[in-house]
Every structure is written in structure tokens, then in C-alpha cells.
Amino acid sequence: MALKLYNFPQSTCSQKVRMTLWEKGIDFVDRPVDSTKREHLSEWYLKMNPNGVVPTLLHDDAIIIDSSVIIEYLDEVFPDHSLTPSDPVKRAHMRKWLRYFEEVPTPAVRVPSFNQYLSKRFDKLSQDEFDKFVNSHPIRRQFYKKMQKENGFDERETDSALDRLRQTVERMEKGLAESGGPWLMGHDLTLADYCIAPTMDRMNDLGLAEVWSDLSIVVQWFDHVRSQPAYKKTFYKGTRLSEIYDGADLNSKENSAAISRD
Ligand SMILES: N[C@@H](CCC(=O)N[C@@H](CS)C(=O)NCC(=O)O)C(=O)O
């Protein structure tokens, strides 16, 4: 059974799948997709993932897309070291977290990410080339239309994103207090923890850790999640936006050795 994960090293949606694979000890080929060459919008990639986004999992001949679908799929197909509660009510609560994370913080964190770093990838494009890229995007057209090529998102969009990120950590603080921790669902680590961990890492990388600095249980949870071996394997050198855009040498031997390419 061969598994290949098409992903961006730096994408939060990709990171949650890599964390799940590492946590469960599942062998996979890590296939980085080159966002600078817009590989994710190329014809061969769109045949697998018509949304033009990463990640995409290839499991033998099966193509599985959408990060939360992928992590649930992996946990179902490889049941050892399950990250899903066996009790249906608890399972529903875990899925409630997954859906909330997809709906609220995942889109919200894109706003400061583009403001601070990701809009730099459009620096070399003329306005016409940028518009062409935006109009060709299968599912992010409206998102990119809300931003300015050079300056990212306006104050209103940015404030709204920060508000949603604050709401997320407040909910986590409450959820962790109710569950008794150390994980969102209580005693056991579940997919819910790994679903949100990369977004928190991204906020930290953007200098936004103050959003939860007064929430002591979330602070503890974040320390705990960061100490997991799967976390360390997922965030290899070059997976954080600050490293990519603030000048780390991504072609260094150390970095290329950290990922297996096909
Ligand atoms: N719902 C999708 C969203 C995936 C997604 O938005 N991926 C981003 C990276 S985190 C992407 O590929 N963006 C490409 C682009 O905006 O062109 C999932 O969870 O897999």
C-alpha cells in the first residue's frame, strides 16, 4: 500500500496531514508541490484535485482531497493508534471541533499570513498577471479579489480575522477546561488537536502569540503539542513563513535532506 502526499511544506492544511501521518507512524512519500511554479494549478494536479489547493493524498489508486477528510480517512484505514474516540457522541464532539476549525480559524489565519508574507509571492507579477492568476483559481478567486496585490487585506478584513482567531482560542480555553485536558477531548490526543496545531504555529510565527497569552490552559496545550515528536518532524527547516520570506537558505543540504522526494 503506497501513500504519497502532495503538499506545500509551509501550508497549515498540509501540516495537519503530515502530523497525523507521523503520529500514526505511517510510511509515506512526501511530495512537495512547488507553489512558486504554481504546480498546484497545473493540468496534471487539477486532474487529482480540481480545487487547485494542497494537500492531496494518493493511496494506491485512490485520490483523497481536503485535509480534514484526509486525516479522518487515514485514521479509519490505519486504525492502529487511533486518534478518533470510539464512543459516537465523543466522536461527534471531535468532528464538531474539526468543522469549527475549518470554518473559522483556517480561513482567518490566511489574512495576516498574506498581509505579512504571502502577498510577497506576487511581487514579481504585473497587475495583469496577478488578475489572470486570480481569475484562474478554481476556488480562491473571491478571496484573492478582496486583497491588494502589494498591501494584502484592508483593516476591516484584518480586524475581522483577528477577531475570529481570538474567538477560536477562547473556545479552546473553555473546551480544554471542560474536558480536563491535556487535549481538547480530554485524556486522549485526537485529530482535533492536530487539526488546529498548525494554525497556532502559524500565528506564533506571525508574532501573534499574544492572541492567547492570557489563556493559561491554551498556553499549556500549545507547549504540550509542540513537544510531540510528530510536531517536530512536521515542522522541518523551511516550513515556516518567516524562514521562507525572511531569508533562510532553503536550498541548504540540511533542508533538502529533511524531505523525501520522488
Ligand atoms: N479545504 C482545503 C483547503 C486547502 C487550502 O486552502 N490549501 C492552501 C494552502 S493551506 C492552498 O493550497 N492554497 C493555494 C492557493 O491559494 O493558490 C483543505 O483543507 O485541504
The ligand as an ORCA input file, in Angstrom:
! r2SCAN-3c Opt
* xyz 0 1
  N     -10.247     22.822      2.406
  C      -8.934     22.592      1.856
  C      -8.193     23.907      1.786
  C      -6.767     23.713      1.314
  C      -6.040     25.034      1.102
  O      -6.628     26.103      1.160
  N      -4.750     24.936      0.825
  C      -3.944     26.146      0.597
  C      -2.674     26.051      1.407
  S      -3.055     25.946      3.155
  C      -3.595     26.194     -0.868
  O      -3.307     25.194     -1.477
  N      -3.600     27.409     -1.472
  C      -3.214     27.583     -2.836
  C      -3.616     28.904     -3.400
  O      -4.220     29.737     -2.710
  O      -3.334     29.118     -4.590
  C      -8.183     21.583      2.720
  O      -8.360     21.621      3.934
  O      -7.443     20.761      2.167
*
